[in-house]
Amino acid sequence: MITSIFKKSSIVNYALVVILLLGCFFMYHAGIEPVSTSANGFTHKLLLISVLIGSLFLVNFIVKKNGLTKDSSYAILFFLLFLMLFPSVFDNTKLLLADFFLLLAMRRLISLQTLKSPKEKIFDASMWIFIAGLFHFWCILFILLVYISIIFHVSRDFRNWLLPFVAFVATAVVFVLVALVMNPAWINGLVQQTQMNFELNYFTNNYQNAALSFFVVVALYFLFSMVFSLTNRPLILQASYKKMIFGFIIGIAVFALSAKKDNAMLLFTFFPLAEMATNNIEYSHNKMYQEIVALLLIAGSFTAFFAQL
């Protein structure tokens, strides 16, 4: 039943996902803070909601525009379910903004498969990644994905290899100038984010541990499913699917290196994992299997969400 609802794209499906997102957002915020009537509190929540909804539709746009999935709504559904696994992400402005800019970068990198305006796309993707790094420093690791994309598509032109450096200089100069004028403490804050910590000792309750364990099992299943079925995918899309795999691995590296760890930092893996989960369901012709996978994800995500409220 669930797969029959989301196997097609429709306004109803988008509305259901957005309503569910808003419901989860307000339930989480109602549990962590009293209702705020201040202008600052309203503006902050409006920013968070706008970024969350914008991220959902960016995910949908990327997979549909580049043919990574069929005409379904699974990608945004799974992206939302992964958000629900770690509800603290609903109140992390910096992480949400960083992920939004990474999605903009992924949009440009995936579209490199058309070989139209590759230099503009490489520069834009690099710039978005460095901007994401201003909100969460270790997001700069995604610059590796730019070079992976160059290797896949446009490695013969040496100028393409230099464009990320140009984007870095441009972003750094603008950031330093703005910080010096607005608030020099921004520079110190960015430097402090360069610290590393590999310990997993941040859990405040067993529910966070359980949610992470569930995520690890689900992530490994869909990752290996994509890796072992990659050769069966259309040849023209294999490079894009490989970018999803590398994007997921880099997202894990960002989580592993970050000093102030939180389950919410796995946010950077949600888009590639949602795409891999969507492909896993869409390429299966067994309806019973599709229903079981979807139900398990929904049940696990809702259980984890309400347990952590």
Backbone as CSV, one residue per row, in Angstrom:
resi,resn,N_x,N_y,N_z,CA_x,CA_y,CA_z,C_x,C_y,C_z
1,MET,0.824,-1.208,0.000,0.000,0.000,0.000,0.864,1.266,0.000
2,ILE,1.894,1.270,0.827,2.762,2.445,0.910,3.470,2.687,-0.413
3,THR,3.997,1.618,-1.002,4.719,1.778,-2.259,3.787,2.219,-3.386
4,SER,2.526,1.809,-3.316,1.578,2.218,-4.354,1.275,3.709,-4.269
5,ILE,1.415,4.280,-3.068,1.164,5.715,-2.886,2.330,6.540,-3.416
6,PHE,3.560,6.106,-3.093,4.733,6.921,-3.412,5.461,6.499,-4.686
7,LYS,4.931,5.497,-5.412,5.628,5.078,-6.626,5.428,6.066,-7.774
8,LYS,4.569,7.043,-7.590,4.362,8.097,-8.581,4.579,9.463,-7.948
9,SER,4.981,10.409,-8.760,5.128,11.789,-8.280,3.799,12.509,-8.448
10,SER,3.361,13.135,-7.386,2.122,13.898,-7.459,2.143,14.983,-6.398
11,ILE,1.301,15.974,-6.581,1.203,17.057,-5.608,0.764,16.521,-4.256
12,VAL,-0.097,15.509,-4.268,-0.570,14.911,-3.019,0.592,14.316,-2.233
13,ASN,1.488,13.601,-2.935,2.648,13.009,-2.275,3.557,14.071,-1.674
14,TYR,3.807,15.128,-2.446,4.656,16.207,-1.952,4.018,16.868,-0.733
15,ALA,2.706,17.058,-0.798,1.991,17.679,0.320,2.072,16.802,1.569
16,LEU,1.925,15.481,1.402,2.014,14.559,2.535,3.378,14.634,3.215
17,VAL,4.434,14.660,2.401,5.789,14.702,2.950,6.039,16.025,3.657
18,VAL,5.605,17.133,3.061,5.811,18.448,3.674,5.031,18.563,4.979
19,ILE,3.781,18.074,4.982,2.968,18.115,6.211,3.615,17.277,7.307
20,LEU,4.123,16.093,6.945,4.801,15.234,7.913,6.058,15.917,8.437
21,LEU,6.795,16.579,7.557,7.992,17.310,7.967,7.642,18.405,8.960
22,LEU,6.632,19.184,8.651,6.226,20.268,9.546,5.734,19.720,10.884
23,GLY,4.986,18.617,10.832,4.503,18.008,12.072,5.659,17.567,12.963
24,CYS,6.648,16.894,12.382,7.815,16.448,13.151,8.600,17.642,13.684
25,PHE,8.744,18.668,12.866,9.492,19.859,13.262,8.864,20.513,14.491
26,PHE,7.578,20.732,14.451,6.920,21.431,15.554,6.797,20.544,16.797
27,MET,6.628,19.235,16.616,6.595,18.345,17.777,7.941,18.340,18.487
28,TYR,9.027,18.315,17.711,10.353,18.317,18.326,10.602,19.619,19.071
29,HIS,10.290,20.738,18.442,10.540,22.036,19.073,9.629,22.249,20.290
30,ALA,8.423,21.701,20.242,7.525,21.825,21.399,8.082,21.075,22.600
31,GLY,8.876,20.042,22.341,9.415,19.254,23.432,10.703,19.789,24.021
32,ILE,11.418,20.657,23.264,12.709,21.129,23.770,12.679,22.562,24.266
33,GLU,11.613,23.303,23.938,11.575,24.705,24.357,10.136,25.183,24.472
34,PRO,9.869,26.150,25.334,8.519,26.708,25.433,8.177,27.471,24.161
35,VAL,6.892,27.637,23.918,6.449,28.373,22.740,6.956,29.807,22.809
36,SER,7.666,30.224,21.768,8.253,31.565,21.739,7.427,32.483,20.849
37,THR,7.163,33.663,21.376,6.408,34.656,20.592,7.308,35.794,20.140
38,SER,8.608,35.692,20.415,9.529,36.757,20.025,9.773,36.727,18.530
39,ALA,10.147,37.888,18.010,10.431,38.004,16.576,11.633,37.151,16.194
40,ASN,12.658,37.113,17.066,13.853,36.321,16.776,13.535,34.831,16.727
41,GLY,12.699,34.371,17.681,12.323,32.961,17.700,11.526,32.571,16.467
42,PHE,10.611,33.435,16.057,9.811,33.176,14.860,10.685,33.158,13.613
43,THR,11.606,34.122,13.513,12.489,34.200,12.355,13.386,32.975,12.256
44,HIS,13.889,32.533,13.417,14.756,31.347,13.439,14.011,30.111,12.951
45,LYS,12.811,29.917,13.433,12.022,28.745,13.018,11.656,28.833,11.533
46,LEU,11.348,30.036,11.076,11.015,30.212,9.668,12.210,29.862,8.785
47,LEU,13.412,30.254,9.242,14.628,29.922,8.491,14.825,28.411,8.444
48,LEU,14.671,27.744,9.594,14.848,26.301,9.638,13.854,25.582,8.727
49,ILE,12.589,25.993,8.792,11.556,25.364,7.960,11.845,25.584,6.480
50,SER,12.259,26.803,6.138,12.549,27.116,4.736,13.698,26.264,4.206
51,VAL,14.739,26.105,5.021,15.892,25.305,4.596,15.505,23.839,4.477
52,LEU,14.706,23.332,5.412,14.282,21.933,5.368,13.431,21.644,4.131
53,ILE,12.453,22.498,3.889,11.592,22.291,2.709,12.397,22.478,1.431
54,GLY,13.271,23.484,1.423,14.125,23.697,0.256,15.013,22.497,-0.011
55,SER,15.535,21.874,1.042,16.379,20.687,0.891,15.582,19.522,0.310
56,LEU,14.346,19.352,0.787,13.496,18.286,0.254,13.297,18.428,-1.249
57,PHE,12.970,19.620,-1.680,12.696,19.815,-3.102,13.973,19.819,-3.941
58,LEU,15.101,20.179,-3.323,16.383,20.046,-4.023,16.701,18.575,-4.273
59,VAL,16.483,17.746,-3.270,16.682,16.303,-3.421,15.819,15.775,-4.553
60,ASN,14.552,16.153,-4.549,13.628,15.708,-5.591,14.068,16.190,-6.965
61,PHE,14.507,17.452,-7.043,14.929,18.020,-8.324,16.156,17.293,-8.872
62,ILE,17.145,17.029,-8.007,18.392,16.404,-8.454,18.140,15.014,-9.026
63,VAL,17.376,14.195,-8.313,17.179,12.816,-8.760,16.291,12.756,-10.001
64,LYS,15.329,13.656,-10.109,14.436,13.638,-11.272,15.109,14.245,-12.504
65,LYS,15.777,15.379,-12.323,16.408,16.077,-13.441,17.485,15.230,-14.101
66,ASN,18.191,14.442,-13.302,19.315,13.663,-13.820,18.990,12.188,-14.027
67,GLY,17.720,11.835,-13.868,17.290,10.470,-14.147,17.842,9.431,-13.192
68,LEU,18.181,9.831,-11.968,18.752,8.886,-11.004,17.704,7.935,-10.442
69,THR,16.456,8.354,-10.466,15.358,7.499,-10.010,14.236,7.555,-11.036
70,LYS,13.283,6.663,-10.857,12.118,6.688,-11.732,11.150,7.768,-11.252
71,ASP,9.981,7.816,-11.868,9.007,8.854,-11.540,8.276,8.488,-10.249
72,SER,8.986,8.651,-9.115,8.402,8.307,-7.818,8.727,9.399,-6.813
73,SER,8.149,9.250,-5.616,8.402,10.206,-4.534,9.193,9.567,-3.398
74,TYR,9.809,8.414,-3.673,10.532,7.708,-2.627,11.698,8.518,-2.071
75,ALA,12.410,9.226,-2.936,13.634,9.912,-2.502,13.350,10.919,-1.387
76,ILE,12.324,11.750,-1.562,12.036,12.741,-0.524,11.433,12.080,0.709
77,LEU,10.704,10.979,0.520,10.160,10.253,1.669,11.299,9.691,2.520
78,PHE,12.264,9.037,1.876,13.374,8.444,2.623,14.262,9.517,3.246
79,PHE,14.444,10.621,2.533,15.229,11.728,3.095,14.584,12.217,4.391
80,LEU,13.265,12.341,4.388,12.545,12.759,5.583,12.651,11.715,6.690
81,LEU,12.545,10.437,6.338,12.636,9.380,7.344,14.005,9.381,8.028
82,PHE,15.057,9.648,7.279,16.392,9.719,7.877,16.512,10.939,8.787
83,LEU,15.856,12.039,8.417,15.820,13.201,9.301,15.146,12.843,10.626
84,MET,14.077,12.067,10.541,13.328,11.686,11.743,14.138,10.784,12.662
85,LEU,15.071,10.029,12.109,15.900,9.152,12.936,16.687,9.948,13.965
86,PHE,17.117,11.141,13.577,17.934,11.979,14.447,17.290,13.360,14.555
87,PRO,16.228,13.505,15.348,15.436,14.736,15.373,16.197,15.973,15.826
88,SER,17.362,15.822,16.463,18.119,17.010,16.874,18.533,17.853,15.675
89,VAL,18.506,17.254,14.481,18.855,18.019,13.276,17.847,19.133,13.016
90,PHE,16.626,18.981,13.529,15.594,19.989,13.307,15.894,21.308,14.013
91,ASP,16.905,21.318,14.880,17.243,22.550,15.588,18.701,22.949,15.384
92,ASN,19.339,22.384,14.364,20.750,22.678,14.109,20.865,23.504,12.837
93,THR,20.827,24.806,12.997,20.803,25.721,11.854,22.039,25.573,10.974
94,LYS,23.205,25.513,11.596,24.452,25.455,10.830,24.543,24.189,9.988
95,LEU,24.166,23.053,10.583,24.219,21.797,9.826,23.234,21.807,8.666
96,LEU,22.043,22.317,8.897,21.032,22.364,7.836,21.476,23.271,6.692
97,LEU,22.071,24.410,7.029,22.566,25.312,5.985,23.729,24.677,5.231
98,ALA,24.638,24.028,5.969,25.775,23.366,5.325,25.287,22.294,4.356
99,ASP,24.307,21.500,4.787,23.786,20.440,3.928,23.056,21.019,2.719
100,PHE,22.361,22.125,2.911,21.657,22.762,1.791,22.654,23.186,0.713
101,PHE,23.766,23.775,1.129,24.770,24.192,0.155,25.458,22.991,-0.488
102,LEU,25.609,21.910,0.265,26.172,20.697,-0.325,25.228,20.107,-1.372
103,LEU,23.941,20.208,-1.128,22.970,19.743,-2.126,23.067,20.569,-3.404
104,LEU,23.294,21.870,-3.251,23.488,22.717,-4.429,24.742,22.285,-5.195
105,ALA,25.787,21.902,-4.436,27.011,21.423,-5.072,26.769,20.096,-5.786
106,MET,26.036,19.181,-5.132,25.731,17.891,-5.740,24.913,18.055,-7.011
107,ARG,24.034,19.016,-6.994,23.228,19.291,-8.194,24.129,19.598,-9.388
108,ARG,25.159,20.391,-9.181,26.069,20.752,-10.272,26.972,19.577,-10.654
109,LEU,27.417,18.819,-9.666,28.327,17.710,-9.963,27.623,16.579,-10.701
110,ILE,26.396,16.263,-10.304,25.652,15.204,-10.985,25.357,15.602,-12.433
111,SER,25.058,16.882,-12.648,24.730,17.336,-14.007,25.950,17.403,-14.914
112,LEU,27.148,17.155,-14.387,28.352,17.115,-15.225,28.279,16.009,-16.272
113,GLN,27.410,15.018,-16.036,27.286,13.909,-16.977,26.840,14.369,-18.362
114,THR,26.221,15.550,-18.450,25.794,16.075,-19.754,26.940,16.713,-20.519
115,LEU,28.052,17.028,-19.816,29.235,17.658,-20.396,28.954,19.051,-20.953
116,LYS,27.863,19.666,-20.492,27.557,21.041,-20.887,28.096,22.009,-19.831
117,SER,28.866,22.990,-20.271,29.448,24.010,-19.384,30.137,23.387,-18.180
118,PRO,31.092,22.480,-18.381,31.716,21.791,-17.246,32.486,22.730,-16.326
119,LYS,33.137,23.729,-16.870,33.934,24.634,-16.027,33.052,25.425,-15.069
120,GLU,31.932,25.904,-15.563,31.011,26.636,-14.700,30.485,25.736,-13.582
121,LYS,30.182,24.489,-13.932,29.637,23.555,-12.936,30.688,23.190,-11.893
122,ILE,31.922,22.994,-12.311,32.995,22.670,-11.363,33.239,23.839,-10.424
123,PHE,33.280,25.040,-10.973,33.501,26.221,-10.126,32.339,26.406,-9.146
124,ASP,31.113,26.308,-9.652,29.940,26.491,-8.793,29.906,25.455,-7.678
125,ALA,30.139,24.183,-8.031,30.118,23.127,-7.031,31.193,23.353,-5.970
126,SER,32.383,23.745,-6.398,33.471,24.001,-5.453,33.113,25.156,-4.528
127,MET,32.538,26.195,-5.084,32.168,27.361,-4.277,31.114,26.989,-3.239
128,TRP,30.092,26.224,-3.656,29.054,25.824,-2.703,29.635,24.965,-1.587
129,ILE,30.600,24.108,-1.918,31.223,23.255,-0.900,32.012,24.097,0.099
130,PHE,32.747,25.077,-0.388,33.520,25.929,0.522,32.600,26.806,1.373
131,ILE,31.471,27.216,0.813,30.492,27.963,1.617,29.911,27.056,2.699
132,ALA,29.625,25.791,2.337,29.151,24.830,3.338,30.185,24.666,4.448
133,GLY,31.468,24.699,4.065,32.538,24.569,5.040,32.593,25.712,6.036
134,LEU,32.023,26.849,5.683,31.975,27.977,6.619,31.004,27.694,7.767
135,PHE,30.020,26.847,7.507,29.044,26.495,8.536,29.463,25.235,9.306
136,HIS,30.114,24.311,8.606,30.679,23.135,9.270,31.975,22.804,8.528
137,PHE,33.098,23.078,9.173,34.393,23.085,8.488,34.677,21.826,7.694
138,TRP,34.422,20.650,8.281,34.844,19.417,7.623,34.044,19.080,6.374
139,CYS,33.052,19.901,6.060,32.344,19.728,4.783,33.272,19.965,3.592
140,ILE,34.417,20.609,3.836,35.368,20.841,2.738,35.887,19.515,2.183
141,LEU,35.715,18.415,2.923,36.128,17.109,2.394,35.375,16.761,1.115
142,PHE,34.204,17.351,0.940,33.423,17.076,-0.271,34.090,17.626,-1.521
143,ILE,35.153,18.413,-1.352,35.897,18.869,-2.523,36.522,17.667,-3.237
144,LEU,36.729,16.574,-2.494,37.216,15.340,-3.118,36.231,14.853,-4.172
145,LEU,34.945,15.067,-3.921,33.924,14.643,-4.873,34.003,15.453,-6.162
146,VAL,34.452,16.694,-6.062,34.656,17.514,-7.260,35.732,16.878,-8.131
147,TYR,36.843,16.492,-7.503,37.937,15.890,-8.281,37.567,14.513,-8.801
148,ILE,36.762,13.776,-8.051,36.263,12.485,-8.547,35.405,12.701,-9.785
149,SER,34.578,13.742,-9.751,33.725,14.060,-10.899,34.565,14.494,-12.096
150,ILE,35.628,15.240,-11.838,36.529,15.645,-12.926,37.154,14.413,-13.565
151,ILE,37.588,13.462,-12.745,38.185,12.223,-13.273,37.185,11.467,-14.143
152,PHE,35.929,11.439,-13.707,34.902,10.708,-14.445,34.584,11.348,-15.794
153,HIS,34.632,12.667,-15.875,34.067,13.345,-17.039,35.029,14.227,-17.835
154,VAL,35.837,15.063,-17.165,36.584,16.096,-17.908,38.025,16.196,-17.419
155,SER,38.689,15.065,-17.289,40.041,15.061,-16.708,41.114,15.540,-17.690
156,ARG,40.820,15.566,-18.975,41.859,15.889,-19.957,42.212,17.374,-19.983
157,ASP,41.293,18.221,-19.579,41.551,19.666,-19.573,42.142,20.050,-18.216
158,PHE,43.425,20.399,-18.179,44.108,20.677,-16.910,43.498,21.866,-16.175
159,ARG,42.836,22.763,-16.919,42.240,23.937,-16.269,41.125,23.539,-15.308
160,ASN,40.464,22.436,-15.586,39.402,21.981,-14.686,39.945,21.620,-13.305
161,TRP,41.192,21.155,-13.247,41.797,20.780,-11.969,42.118,22.002,-11.117
162,LEU,42.255,23.163,-11.747,42.625,24.380,-11.017,41.412,25.166,-10.517
163,LEU,40.245,24.896,-11.081,39.054,25.682,-10.743,38.675,25.608,-9.267
164,PRO,38.780,24.454,-8.596,38.468,24.435,-7.151,39.368,25.374,-6.350
165,PHE,40.627,25.531,-6.758,41.517,26.453,-6.060,41.053,27.897,-6.243
166,VAL,40.600,28.217,-7.456,40.075,29.554,-7.718,38.840,29.812,-6.856
167,ALA,37.964,28.813,-6.769,36.756,28.946,-5.947,37.122,29.105,-4.480
168,PHE,38.155,28.387,-4.037,38.592,28.494,-2.644,39.081,29.900,-2.329
169,VAL,39.924,30.445,-3.187,40.459,31.788,-2.962,39.338,32.818,-2.956
170,ALA,38.412,32.706,-3.904,37.308,33.666,-3.992,36.439,33.602,-2.732
171,THR,36.103,32.389,-2.288,35.266,32.234,-1.090,35.989,32.724,0.155
172,ALA,37.281,32.386,0.273,38.055,32.784,1.450,38.197,34.292,1.545
173,VAL,38.481,34.941,0.426,38.660,36.399,0.430,37.369,37.097,0.836
174,VAL,36.257,36.671,0.250,34.967,37.292,0.575,34.618,37.059,2.041
175,PHE,34.834,35.831,2.530,34.522,35.515,3.931,35.346,36.367,4.888
176,VAL,36.645,36.468,4.655,37.515,37.241,5.552,37.123,38.711,5.552
177,LEU,36.840,39.253,4.391,36.446,40.662,4.318,35.134,40.911,5.063
178,VAL,34.155,40.045,4.847,32.864,40.198,5.520,33.030,40.025,7.027
179,ALA,33.838,39.036,7.446,34.047,38.791,8.869,34.732,39.975,9.544
180,LEU,35.707,40.561,8.878,36.417,41.703,9.461,35.492,42.898,9.647
181,VAL,34.534,43.031,8.750,33.601,44.155,8.833,32.474,43.865,9.831
182,MET,31.921,42.633,9.764,30.749,42.297,10.567,31.109,41.799,11.970
183,ASN,31.953,40.751,12.022,32.278,40.137,13.311,33.553,39.291,13.162
184,PRO,34.709,39.816,13.583,35.971,39.066,13.453,35.961,37.727,14.182
185,ALA,35.066,37.552,15.145,34.991,36.289,15.890,34.602,35.117,14.986
186,TRP,33.984,35.424,13.834,33.629,34.362,12.897,34.867,33.585,12.453
187,ILE,35.977,34.287,12.284,37.215,33.635,11.841,37.712,32.671,12.910
188,ASN,37.719,33.121,14.171,38.139,32.247,15.269,37.215,31.041,15.407
189,GLY,35.922,31.273,15.217,34.960,30.171,15.298,35.220,29.118,14.233
190,LEU,35.587,29.564,13.023,35.881,28.626,11.941,37.157,27.845,12.235
191,VAL,38.156,28.516,12.764,39.416,27.849,13.104,39.199,26.779,14.165
192,GLN,38.348,27.068,15.146,38.073,26.101,16.210,37.405,24.836,15.678
193,GLN,36.681,24.956,14.566,36.010,23.791,13.986,36.983,22.818,13.330
194,THR,38.233,23.228,13.148,39.208,22.351,12.490,39.702,21.237,13.404
195,GLN,39.310,21.264,14.662,39.717,20.210,15.588,39.050,18.890,15.207
196,MET,39.691,17.791,15.601,39.179,16.459,15.278,38.924,15.657,16.546
197,ASN,37.969,14.739,16.448,37.650,13.858,17.568,37.036,12.588,17.013
198,PHE,37.645,11.457,17.323,37.178,10.182,16.777,36.376,9.366,17.781
199,GLU,36.145,9.909,18.969,35.444,9.165,20.007,33.928,9.237,19.830
200,LEU,33.258,8.140,20.129,31.790,8.074,20.073,31.245,7.996,21.499
201,ASN,31.382,9.082,22.213,30.956,9.087,23.622,29.977,10.220,23.916
202,TYR,29.217,10.596,22.894,28.349,11.761,23.028,26.910,11.395,23.374
203,PHE,26.576,10.123,23.459,25.192,9.718,23.681,24.702,10.161,25.059
204,THR,23.510,10.734,25.091,22.904,11.147,26.367,21.831,10.164,26.826
205,ASN,21.404,9.265,25.933,20.447,8.222,26.314,20.557,7.049,25.347
206,ASN,19.969,5.933,25.728,20.059,4.710,24.930,19.303,4.816,23.612
207,TYR,18.314,5.713,23.554,17.531,5.857,22.327,18.386,6.410,21.183
208,GLN,19.302,7.315,21.506,20.219,7.835,20.488,21.124,6.724,19.969
209,ASN,21.585,5.891,20.875,22.430,4.753,20.502,21.664,3.788,19.606
210,ALA,20.402,3.520,19.963,19.579,2.604,19.173,19.303,3.165,17.789
211,ALA,19.034,4.477,17.709,18.777,5.120,16.422,20.007,5.035,15.522
212,LEU,21.192,5.242,16.118,22.428,5.141,15.343,22.654,3.716,14.859
213,SER,22.386,2.752,15.711,22.553,1.350,15.325,21.625,0.982,14.169
214,PHE,20.374,1.431,14.255,19.418,1.178,13.175,19.900,1.816,11.871
215,PHE,20.391,3.054,11.976,20.887,3.756,10.794,22.062,3.018,10.168
216,VAL,22.981,2.529,10.984,24.159,1.828,10.471,23.742,0.585,9.691
217,VAL,22.812,-0.183,10.240,22.344,-1.394,9.564,21.690,-1.046,8.228
218,VAL,20.799,-0.064,8.250,20.102,0.358,7.025,21.095,0.892,5.995
219,ALA,22.029,1.725,6.442,22.999,2.332,5.535,23.885,1.284,4.876
220,LEU,24.375,0.333,5.663,25.235,-0.714,5.099,24.470,-1.570,4.096
221,TYR,23.219,-1.847,4.401,22.409,-2.669,3.490,22.241,-1.986,2.139
222,PHE,21.826,-0.717,2.145,21.601,-0.014,0.884,22.916,0.294,0.163
223,LEU,23.978,0.544,0.918,25.283,0.812,0.298,25.774,-0.409,-0.462
224,PHE,25.782,-1.568,0.196,26.263,-2.779,-0.475,25.323,-3.206,-1.597
225,SER,24.038,-2.941,-1.426,23.083,-3.239,-2.488,23.407,-2.434,-3.747
226,MET,23.751,-1.172,-3.572,24.115,-0.335,-4.710,25.448,-0.767,-5.317
227,VAL,26.424,-1.045,-4.463,27.756,-1.432,-4.957,27.682,-2.701,-5.797
228,PHE,26.977,-3.721,-5.313,26.962,-5.012,-5.992,26.031,-5.040,-7.214
229,SER,25.135,-4.060,-7.304,24.231,-4.027,-8.470,24.623,-2.935,-9.455
230,LEU,25.752,-2.280,-9.210,26.137,-1.123,-10.023,26.306,-1.477,-11.499
231,THR,26.883,-2.624,-11.774,27.128,-3.002,-13.169,25.840,-3.280,-13.928
232,ASN,24.740,-3.478,-13.210,23.448,-3.726,-13.860,22.696,-2.439,-14.176
233,ARG,23.234,-1.316,-13.723,22.582,-0.029,-13.972,22.917,0.472,-15.369
234,PRO,22.106,1.392,-15.914,22.419,1.966,-17.229,23.824,2.577,-17.238
235,LEU,24.578,2.312,-18.276,25.972,2.750,-18.346,26.109,4.256,-18.211
236,ILE,25.175,5.002,-18.784,25.253,6.459,-18.762,25.094,7.029,-17.350
237,LEU,24.480,6.247,-16.464,24.233,6.727,-15.101,25.212,6.159,-14.070
238,GLN,26.076,5.255,-14.479,26.947,4.606,-13.504,27.887,5.585,-12.811
239,ALA,28.377,6.580,-13.543,29.257,7.579,-12.928,28.504,8.358,-11.850
240,SER,27.237,8.677,-12.108,26.433,9.410,-11.127,26.175,8.564,-9.885
241,TYR,25.913,7.273,-10.088,25.700,6.391,-8.936,26.988,6.246,-8.128
242,LYS,28.124,6.221,-8.810,29.404,6.155,-8.096,29.617,7.423,-7.263
243,LYS,29.173,8.559,-7.777,29.271,9.808,-7.005,28.421,9.717,-5.743
244,MET,27.263,9.059,-5.836,26.428,8.868,-4.655,27.163,8.028,-3.611
245,ILE,27.830,6.980,-4.070,28.562,6.106,-3.155,29.703,6.876,-2.491
246,PHE,30.481,7.600,-3.300,31.582,8.385,-2.742,31.065,9.508,-1.847
247,GLY,29.930,10.105,-2.224,29.344,11.157,-1.411,28.945,10.636,-0.038
248,PHE,28.401,9.424,-0.006,28.033,8.809,1.271,29.268,8.559,2.123
249,ILE,30.315,8.018,1.519,31.546,7.726,2.252,32.177,9.009,2.795
250,ILE,32.184,10.070,1.997,32.729,11.349,2.454,31.889,11.897,3.600
251,GLY,30.566,11.726,3.513,29.687,12.164,4.598,30.018,11.456,5.902
252,ILE,30.336,10.166,5.816,30.748,9.410,7.004,32.067,9.953,7.543
253,ALA,32.981,10.318,6.632,34.271,10.876,7.049,34.084,12.207,7.768
254,VAL,33.154,13.029,7.286,32.858,14.306,7.947,32.372,14.051,9.371
255,PHE,31.483,13.090,9.527,30.981,12.723,10.853,32.120,12.231,11.748
256,ALA,32.994,11.392,11.197,34.066,10.797,11.993,35.082,11.838,12.457
257,LEU,35.352,12.837,11.635,36.379,13.831,11.957,35.870,14.948,12.857
258,SER,34.588,15.223,12.823,34.039,16.370,13.548,34.315,16.261,15.042
259,ALA,34.718,17.389,15.631,35.093,17.410,17.052,33.872,17.266,17.959
260,LYS,32.851,18.089,17.744,31.646,18.049,18.560,30.620,17.156,17.885
261,LYS,30.706,15.863,18.188,29.877,14.897,17.487,28.436,14.916,17.977
262,ASP,27.567,14.562,17.044,26.144,14.424,17.319,25.586,13.580,16.187
263,ASN,24.582,12.770,16.467,23.977,11.967,15.403,23.509,12.813,14.234
264,ALA,23.149,14.065,14.503,22.658,14.955,13.449,23.700,15.196,12.369
265,MET,24.987,15.002,12.689,26.039,15.236,11.699,26.038,14.199,10.589
266,LEU,25.279,13.135,10.766,25.107,12.169,9.681,24.195,12.714,8.595
267,LEU,23.669,13.905,8.798,22.811,14.571,7.811,23.437,14.590,6.430
268,PHE,24.761,14.707,6.371,25.446,14.818,5.081,25.431,13.518,4.286
269,THR,24.987,12.442,4.914,24.868,11.163,4.201,23.442,10.893,3.734
270,PHE,22.498,11.705,4.169,21.084,11.394,3.931,20.693,11.424,2.457
271,PHE,21.198,12.400,1.703,20.812,12.480,0.292,21.305,11.275,-0.505
272,PRO,22.630,10.960,-0.464,23.045,9.775,-1.232,22.382,8.496,-0.745
273,LEU,22.144,8.386,0.568,21.513,7.179,1.096,20.051,7.098,0.664
274,ALA,19.348,8.223,0.621,17.955,8.241,0.154,17.880,7.818,-1.303
275,GLU,18.871,8.253,-2.097,18.893,7.864,-3.510,19.162,6.378,-3.656
276,MET,20.076,5.842,-2.842,20.383,4.412,-2.909,19.192,3.573,-2.443
277,ALA,18.495,4.041,-1.411,17.317,3.333,-0.931,16.219,3.331,-1.983
278,THR,16.044,4.460,-2.650,15.042,4.568,-3.715,15.334,3.595,-4.836
279,ASN,16.599,3.523,-5.257,16.982,2.595,-6.321,16.777,1.154,-5.906
280,ASN,17.051,0.859,-4.637,16.877,-0.496,-4.149,15.436,-0.957,-4.304
281,ILE,14.504,-0.063,-4.007,13.084,-0.406,-4.120,12.619,-0.401,-5.574
282,GLU,13.021,0.624,-6.317,12.534,0.767,-7.693,13.012,-0.365,-8.610
283,TYR,14.205,-0.884,-8.368,14.738,-1.927,-9.249,14.327,-3.330,-8.822
284,SER,13.552,-3.415,-7.749,13.016,-4.710,-7.338,11.618,-4.885,-7.927
285,HIS,11.360,-6.062,-8.454,10.039,-6.342,-9.036,9.147,-7.105,-8.066
286,ASN,9.664,-7.318,-6.859,8.907,-8.034,-5.833,8.174,-7.014,-4.957
287,LYS,6.874,-6.919,-5.133,6.084,-5.932,-4.394,6.107,-6.192,-2.885
288,MET,6.129,-7.454,-2.505,6.186,-7.777,-1.088,7.485,-7.248,-0.472
289,TYR,8.587,-7.423,-1.196,9.875,-6.919,-0.721,9.831,-5.402,-0.599
290,GLN,9.276,-4.723,-1.581,9.185,-3.267,-1.556,8.406,-2.796,-0.333
291,GLU,7.282,-3.447,-0.071,6.453,-3.064,1.076,7.189,-3.294,2.396
292,ILE,7.889,-4.421,2.501,8.595,-4.741,3.743,9.689,-3.718,4.014
293,VAL,10.482,-3.384,2.985,11.569,-2.412,3.150,11.010,-1.050,3.557
294,ALA,9.965,-0.614,2.857,9.365,0.687,3.174,8.783,0.704,4.585
295,LEU,8.086,-0.367,4.969,7.481,-0.435,6.305,8.534,-0.456,7.409
296,LEU,9.620,-1.190,7.179,10.693,-1.238,8.173,11.323,0.135,8.374
297,LEU,11.552,0.849,7.278,12.134,2.183,7.382,11.185,3.144,8.098
298,ILE,9.918,3.080,7.744,8.930,3.965,8.369,8.782,3.644,9.852
299,ALA,8.660,2.363,10.171,8.494,1.953,11.567,9.717,2.332,12.394
300,GLY,10.911,2.077,11.858,12.137,2.400,12.585,12.302,3.888,12.798
301,SER,11.993,4.678,11.782,12.156,6.130,11.874,11.158,6.747,12.845
302,PHE,9.896,6.320,12.771,8.878,6.864,13.679,9.170,6.456,15.124
303,THR,9.593,5.208,15.321,9.913,4.757,16.670,11.064,5.560,17.250
304,ALA,12.128,5.735,16.447,13.291,6.496,16.910,12.920,7.956,17.194
305,PHE,12.085,8.517,16.341,11.703,9.922,16.507,10.948,10.139,17.814
306,PHE,9.902,9.359,18.052,9.087,9.565,19.248,9.829,9.170,20.515
307,ALA,10.764,8.222,20.403,11.548,7.820,21.578,12.489,8.922,22.039
308,GLN,12.911,9.769,21.083,13.880,10.822,21.411,13.251,12.186,21.708
309,LEU,11.934,12.259,21.658,11.266,13.535,21.961,11.395,13.883,23.443
